[in-house]
Amino acid sequence: MSQYQGEEAIYYIADDYEMAEVDDDMYFRARFMAESESDDDDDDEYDHLDNKITDTTAADARRGKDIQGIPWERLSISRDKYRQTRLEQYKNYENIPQSGEGSEKECTPTKKGGMYYEFWRNTRSVKSTILHFQLRNLVWSTSKHDVYLMSHFSIVHWSSLSCKRTEVLDVSGHVAPCEKHPGSLLEGFTQTQVSTLAVRDNLLIAGGFQGELICKYLDRPGVSFCSRTTYDDNAITNAVEIYDSPSGAVHFMASNNDCGVRDFDMERFQLSKHFCFPWPVNHTSLSPDGKLLVIVGDNPDGIVVDSQTGKTVMPLCGHLDFSFASAWHPDGRVFATGNQDKTCRVWDVRNLSKSVAVLKGNLGAIRSIRFTSDGQFMATAEPADFVHVYDAKNGFAKEHEIDFFGEISGVSFSPDTEALFIGVWDRTYGSLLQYNRCRNYTYLDTIL
């Protein structure tokens, strides 16, 4: 992955991708997207048109309110015109020039207009943030009411049931383990820049820019385990995946920019496997049966490897740029990869000579991919503005396109498939979007 770190990465997003990047004469003399981010909580309560910042509910949206609370009626540009401008001006980051254009001829046509998840709430009191412009796995749902995400230097929990925000871990200062385990760094870390996050059940893992790994059980006080994967200069932890081993033990896998993939046994808090590859690894996904690993990174071709030995089973050829996302369908036969060539490729392990579908984004790279636990849907997130929900059960031929404005910090389905959460990073309109699965009883929200 590219070497933008810390504040440099934030400036990269702000300079090149901020929602405000359109012709000043058209619109941004008003600059409703703020010029700078304030650390003053009181300032955050107001936008720059002197509107009290409030959440938006499904009932508000039905009455015509913008789901993000953007007051288009008071601006000198319509939402449709601004969308057109964004599509024309947004600059997709590419490591290999013209990769987005080159991928277009292979793309599989999809029918738009699906309606699988409907807007439920936009919570602007939860500010979802990003530290690296290429890494967007910073939102995790553990139930349809519980979400964990990065907000500046805090990992926070949001309850959509009580509408309460709770700080889980402050990494701005000193973080050290309160338990003793072999290999744990008892001195801990100071001012950790969290690059990636994973939460499942009661376990939270945060990865950092200097190879840090911070492990916390949500039902225990303090931090259980701290480790540094490597002291390499190029040490950033790009992704973390938590999974159950065949024996039932909880493990997690860390993908690093030093070309390594490391597997940790959380029962013993020990490194159990370490594989090295020819290029930085940006994302890793383990098959449901635990036998195969999908490895993608700073190389157009990904690979499928044996999870026990790390040996290559089959290369994945077709993408034209570097990949940052992967995910397995729960059936264990199909998986998907996301790339900076603006495509998500769907693969079938029974024939890996070519992908079975090539799904195109609108603005940029596919940086996050998630399947629902029942295998019905797959969500892909672009860097900004668009999340695509595909009908995976029916061959990815139809999609529901979710359209908003702002950088995407992460997407997550709830384990029961009932909710889809989207983190939105923007200096003024940063928030957490919640969509609920469309059911025959959706009329009930009109009386709640």
C-alpha positions as a printed Julia matrix, in Angstrom:
448×3 Matrix{Float64}:
   0.0     0.0     0.0
   1.09    3.57   -0.54
   3.2     5.33    2.04
   0.77    7.94    3.34
   0.69    7.81    7.1
  -0.87    9.65    9.99
  -1.58   13.31    9.41
  -0.2    13.06    5.89
  -2.94   10.57    5.03
  -5.65   12.81    6.46
  -4.38   15.75    4.45
  -4.37   13.58    1.34
  -8.07   12.88    1.8
  -8.89   16.44    2.73
  -7.0    17.93   -0.18
  -8.05   15.56   -2.94
 -11.28   13.9    -1.89
 -13.14   16.33    0.32
 -16.8    16.77   -0.53
 -16.14   20.45   -1.11
 -14.06   19.93   -4.25
 -16.2    21.57   -6.91
 -16.19   24.87   -8.73
 -16.38   27.7    -6.16
 -18.62   29.77   -8.41
 -21.2    27.0    -8.41
 -21.49   26.43   -4.75
 -18.74   26.58   -2.29
 -18.64   30.26   -1.55
 -20.92   28.99    1.21
 -18.65   25.97    1.81
 -21.22   23.99    3.75
 -18.58   21.32    4.06
 -16.31   22.87    6.67
 -12.93   24.35    5.84
 -11.3    22.8     8.87
 -12.14   20.3    11.54
 -12.57   21.62   15.06
 -11.61   19.72   18.17
 -14.11   21.78   20.14
 -17.18   19.64   20.84
 -19.37   22.74   20.97
 -18.33   23.73   17.45
 -19.14   20.24   16.19
 -22.77   20.72   17.16
 -23.36   23.23   14.39
 -22.86   23.19   10.66
 -21.7    26.22    8.71
 -25.17   27.41    7.77
 -26.01   27.86   11.45
 -28.23   24.81   11.53
 -28.45   22.73   14.66
 -26.97   19.39   13.7
 -29.53   16.66   14.26
 -29.87   13.03   13.35
 -32.12   11.99   10.47
 -34.65    9.19   10.87
 -36.58    7.1     8.36
 -39.67    9.2     9.13
 -37.72   12.41    8.39
 -36.54   10.97    5.07
 -40.1    10.08    4.1
 -41.06   13.7     4.7
 -38.37   14.77    2.22
 -35.42   15.56    4.49
 -32.0    14.72    3.09
 -30.72   11.59    4.85
 -27.5    13.38    5.83
 -29.24   16.59    6.87
 -27.68   18.59    4.01
 -29.95   21.63    3.41
 -29.97   21.53   -0.41
 -32.9    23.94   -0.57
 -30.66   26.65    0.91
 -27.73   26.04   -1.41
 -26.97   27.34   -4.88
 -26.65   23.83   -6.3
 -29.07   20.92   -6.4
 -28.24   17.47   -5.1
 -28.43   16.05   -8.63
 -26.03   18.69   -9.97
 -23.59   18.11   -7.13
 -23.75   14.35   -7.76
 -22.93   14.95  -11.42
 -20.02   17.18  -10.42
 -18.67   14.57   -8.01
 -18.81   11.88  -10.68
 -16.92   14.13  -13.07
 -14.3    15.49  -10.65
 -13.57   12.75   -8.1
 -10.03   11.45   -8.58
  -9.62    7.74   -8.02
  -6.23    6.86   -6.55
  -4.31    4.46   -8.79
  -0.92    2.85   -8.35
  -1.06    1.68  -11.97
  -2.19    4.5   -14.3
  -5.44    4.08  -16.27
  -6.3     0.85  -14.47
  -9.88    2.04  -13.96
 -10.34    2.72  -17.65
  -8.72   -0.54  -18.64
 -11.08   -2.62  -16.5
 -14.28   -1.25  -18.06
 -14.45   -3.61  -21.04
 -14.64   -6.68  -18.79
 -17.36   -5.43  -16.46
 -20.53   -7.45  -16.0
 -23.73   -5.42  -16.57
 -25.95   -5.3   -13.49
 -29.54   -4.25  -13.17
 -29.93   -1.36  -10.74
 -33.05   -0.62   -8.76
 -32.91   -3.37   -6.19
 -34.2    -2.45   -2.72
 -32.65   -4.75   -0.15
 -31.85   -2.4     2.74
 -33.79    0.76    3.53
 -32.59    3.89    5.28
 -33.26    3.86    9.02
 -31.09    6.51   10.69
 -28.16    8.84   10.19
 -26.34    9.49   13.47
 -24.24   12.63   13.29
 -23.21   12.53   16.93
 -20.93    9.61   16.02
 -17.99   10.92   14.01
 -16.44    8.13   11.97
 -12.85    8.93   10.94
 -10.06    7.57    8.72
  -6.28    7.7     9.14
  -5.14    6.13    5.86
  -6.91    6.83    2.59
  -6.56    3.23    1.34
  -7.6     1.38    4.5
 -11.34    1.36    5.18
 -12.08   -1.43    7.67
 -12.95    0.73   10.65
 -16.64   -0.11   11.26
 -17.81   -3.4    12.81
 -21.26   -4.5    13.91
 -21.66   -7.24   16.53
 -25.48   -7.09   16.55
 -28.19   -5.06   14.84
 -27.94   -2.64   17.78
 -24.18   -2.6    18.45
 -21.48   -0.98   16.32
 -17.78   -0.31   16.97
 -15.82    2.29   15.01
 -12.88    4.65   15.07
 -13.56    8.25   16.0
 -10.31   10.23   15.97
  -8.11    8.55   18.62
 -10.95    6.62   20.25
 -12.58    3.29   19.56
 -16.23    3.89   20.36
 -19.34    1.77   20.76
 -22.67    3.02   19.42
 -25.95    1.52   20.56
 -28.68    2.12   18.01
 -31.17    0.91   20.63
 -30.36    3.47   23.32
 -28.73    6.0    20.93
 -25.75    6.22   23.28
 -22.07    6.58   22.39
 -19.5     5.0    24.73
 -15.73    5.17   24.52
 -14.24    1.66   24.55
 -10.54    2.5    24.23
  -8.63    5.78   24.07
  -5.4     5.26   22.1
  -4.27    8.91   22.16
  -2.21    8.35   25.29
  -0.53    5.31   26.8
  -2.1     1.87   26.31
  -0.59   -1.12   28.11
  -1.81   -4.65   28.83
  -3.16   -5.38   32.3
  -2.66   -9.14   31.83
   0.67  -10.98   31.57
   1.18  -13.28   28.6
   4.43  -14.5    26.99
   5.39  -12.22   24.12
   3.14   -9.38   25.22
   4.76   -5.93   25.33
   4.11   -4.94   28.91
   5.29   -1.38   28.23
   2.47   -1.03   25.68
   2.17    1.79   23.16
   1.78    5.55   23.15
  -0.34    7.54   20.7
  -1.27    4.59   18.51
  -2.45    5.52   15.02
  -5.08    2.87   14.33
  -5.0     1.75   10.71
  -7.45   -1.14   10.92
  -9.96   -2.64   13.3
 -11.81   -5.93   13.77
 -14.49   -6.78   16.33
 -16.28  -10.08   16.73
 -18.3   -11.31   19.68
 -16.35   -9.99   22.68
 -12.94   -9.6    21.04
 -11.6    -6.35   19.62
  -8.3    -6.13   17.7
  -6.78   -2.81   16.61
  -3.83   -2.64   14.23
  -1.51    0.35   14.01
   0.81    2.24   11.67
   3.94    0.9    13.4
   2.85   -2.74   13.34
   1.05   -2.49   16.67
  -1.62   -5.0    17.66
  -3.86   -4.2    20.61
  -6.22   -6.95   21.81
  -9.09   -6.22   24.14
 -11.94   -8.39   25.38
 -15.05   -6.27   25.64
 -16.25   -8.12   28.73
 -12.96   -7.55   30.6
 -11.48   -4.3    31.93
  -8.34   -2.97   30.3
  -6.31   -4.43   27.45
  -5.34   -8.12   27.42
  -2.45   -8.24   24.95
  -0.13   -5.89   23.06
   2.3    -6.95   20.37
   4.35   -5.41   17.6
   4.35   -7.59   14.5
   7.59   -6.15   13.16
  10.03   -3.33   13.7
  10.35   -2.79    9.95
  10.12    0.83    8.78
   7.28   -0.35    6.54
   5.33   -2.01    9.33
   1.74   -0.81    9.01
  -0.97   -3.34    9.86
  -3.31   -3.21    6.87
  -6.07   -5.61    7.94
  -7.13   -7.97   10.72
  -9.54  -10.92   10.55
 -10.92  -12.76   13.62
 -12.02  -16.35   13.12
 -12.61  -19.68   14.91
 -10.1   -22.43   14.19
 -11.34  -25.98   13.46
 -10.59  -26.81   17.11
 -12.87  -23.99   18.24
 -10.06  -21.75   19.47
 -10.31  -18.04   18.61
  -7.6   -16.83   16.25
  -6.89  -13.66   14.32
  -4.86  -13.02   11.21
  -2.95   -9.78   10.59
  -1.93   -8.58    7.11
   1.09   -6.3     7.07
   2.95   -4.01    4.74
   6.19   -5.9     5.46
   4.8    -8.66    3.17
   3.87  -10.84    6.13
   0.67  -12.58    7.24
   0.66  -13.61   10.89
  -1.8   -15.87   12.67
  -2.31  -15.49   16.44
  -3.93  -17.98   18.8
  -5.94  -15.9    21.28
  -6.33  -18.73   23.79
  -2.57  -18.76   24.33
  -1.91  -15.22   23.05
   0.79  -16.64   20.82
   1.91  -16.29   17.21
   1.08  -19.64   15.58
   1.94  -19.04   11.88
   3.92  -16.5     9.87
   3.85  -16.51    6.07
   5.85  -14.18    3.8
   4.89  -13.12    0.3
   6.64  -11.2    -2.52
   4.66   -7.97   -1.98
   2.93   -6.03    0.82
  -0.28   -7.78    1.9
  -3.27   -5.45    2.12
  -6.01   -7.92    2.99
  -6.47  -11.61    3.83
  -9.63  -13.74    4.07
  -9.92  -17.28    5.4
 -12.41  -19.69    3.8
 -15.29  -20.88    5.99
 -13.79  -24.38    6.24
 -10.43  -22.89    7.27
  -8.47  -24.54    4.46
  -7.79  -21.69    2.03
  -6.55  -18.12    2.32
  -7.16  -15.37   -0.21
  -4.18  -12.99   -0.22
  -4.31   -9.61   -1.99
  -1.93   -6.68   -1.89
   0.45   -4.48   -3.85
   0.28   -6.64   -6.96
  -2.42   -6.87   -9.64
  -2.6   -10.65   -9.18
  -3.79  -12.08   -5.9
  -3.24  -15.65   -4.75
  -5.13  -18.44   -3.02
  -2.88  -20.3    -0.58
  -3.09  -23.29    1.71
  -3.87  -21.91    5.17
  -1.62  -24.44    6.92
   1.5   -24.11    4.78
   1.15  -20.76    3.01
   1.9   -22.46   -0.32
   0.16  -21.1    -3.41
  -2.79  -23.11   -4.66
  -3.71  -20.83   -7.56
  -3.0   -17.27   -8.7
  -5.9   -14.86   -9.2
  -5.37  -13.08  -12.52
  -7.56  -10.32  -13.9
  -7.31   -7.18  -11.76
  -5.23   -4.32  -13.19
  -4.11   -2.54  -10.0
  -3.5    -3.2    -6.31
  -6.22   -4.83   -4.19
  -7.37   -3.85   -0.7
 -10.42   -6.01    0.01
 -11.52   -9.65   -0.02
 -14.33  -11.72    1.48
 -15.72  -15.25    1.34
 -19.31  -16.18    0.71
 -20.51  -18.4     3.58
 -20.95  -21.33    1.15
 -17.15  -21.6     0.96
 -17.15  -21.82   -2.84
 -17.38  -18.18   -3.86
 -15.24  -15.23   -2.78
 -14.68  -11.66   -3.95
 -11.75   -9.26   -4.26
 -11.8    -5.45   -4.46
  -9.29   -3.41   -6.42
  -8.16    0.11   -7.27
  -9.16   -0.59  -10.89
 -12.71    0.24   -9.65
 -13.87   -3.37   -9.77
 -14.94   -6.16   -7.48
 -14.22   -9.56   -9.0
 -16.22  -12.6    -7.92
 -14.43  -15.97   -8.05
 -15.45  -19.63   -7.76
 -12.87  -21.97   -6.22
 -13.98  -24.74   -8.59
 -12.53  -22.77  -11.51
 -10.11  -19.98  -10.66
  -8.85  -19.51  -14.22
 -11.14  -16.47  -14.53
 -13.58  -14.53  -12.39
 -17.3   -15.29  -12.73
 -18.33  -11.61  -12.46
 -16.62   -8.22  -12.69
 -18.66   -5.55  -10.87
 -17.87   -1.89  -11.56
 -17.82    1.0    -9.11
 -18.86    4.55   -9.96
 -16.15    6.77   -8.46
 -13.21    4.68   -7.4
 -11.59    1.62   -5.88
 -13.53   -1.1    -4.1
 -12.03   -0.83   -0.63
 -14.38   -2.96    1.5
 -16.41   -6.12    0.81
 -18.87   -7.88    3.12
 -21.28  -10.81    2.68
 -24.37  -11.32    4.82
 -24.15  -14.4     7.02
 -27.01  -16.05    5.08
 -25.22  -15.53    1.76
 -28.1   -13.54    0.27
 -26.25  -10.24   -0.25
 -22.79   -8.82   -0.82
 -21.9    -5.19   -0.08
 -19.0    -3.41   -1.75
 -17.87    0.06   -0.68
 -16.08    2.59   -2.84
 -13.77    5.17   -1.21
 -16.66    7.63   -1.1
 -20.35    8.18   -1.86
 -21.44    4.7    -2.97
 -22.12    1.35   -1.36
 -23.4    -1.37   -3.68
 -25.5    -4.22   -2.3
 -25.7    -7.14   -4.75
 -28.14  -10.04   -4.81
 -25.49  -12.72   -4.37
 -28.05  -15.51   -4.21
 -29.13  -14.75   -7.77
 -25.76  -14.41   -9.42
 -24.93  -10.74   -8.64
 -27.11   -9.67  -11.59
 -29.07   -7.06   -9.62
 -27.92   -4.41   -7.18
 -29.16   -1.84   -4.71
 -27.04    1.32   -4.97
 -26.82    3.36   -1.76
 -25.95    6.97   -2.6
 -24.71    9.68   -0.18
 -21.77   12.1     0.12
 -18.54   11.56    2.04
 -15.56    9.24    2.44
 -16.43    5.73    3.65
 -14.55    4.51    6.71
 -16.1     1.04    6.65
 -19.23   -1.04    6.11
 -20.63   -3.85    8.22
 -23.67   -6.12    8.16
 -24.97   -7.18   11.55
 -24.45  -10.92   12.16
 -28.21  -11.55   11.87
 -28.23   -9.68    8.48
 -30.91   -7.26    9.7
 -28.77   -4.08    9.64
 -26.12   -2.51    7.42
 -23.92    0.2     8.95
 -21.81    2.66    6.92
 -19.22    4.99    8.44
 -19.04    8.39    6.73
 -15.96   10.59    7.17
 -16.44   14.28    6.46
 -15.39   17.39    8.34
 -18.96   18.56    8.78
 -21.24   15.7     7.79
 -19.31   12.78    9.29
 -21.73   10.24   10.71
 -22.88    6.65   10.99
 -25.57    5.54    8.53
 -27.86    2.65    9.4
 -29.94    0.75    6.86
 -32.32   -2.05    7.86
 -33.1    -5.1     5.78
 -36.32   -4.78    3.82
 -39.0    -7.09    5.17
 -42.7    -7.42    4.66
 -43.3    -5.78    8.03
 -41.38   -2.55    7.33
 -44.59   -0.54    7.78
 -44.02   -0.87   11.53
 -41.43    1.92   11.61
 -44.2     4.41   10.8
 -45.61    3.97   14.28
 -42.35    3.73   16.21
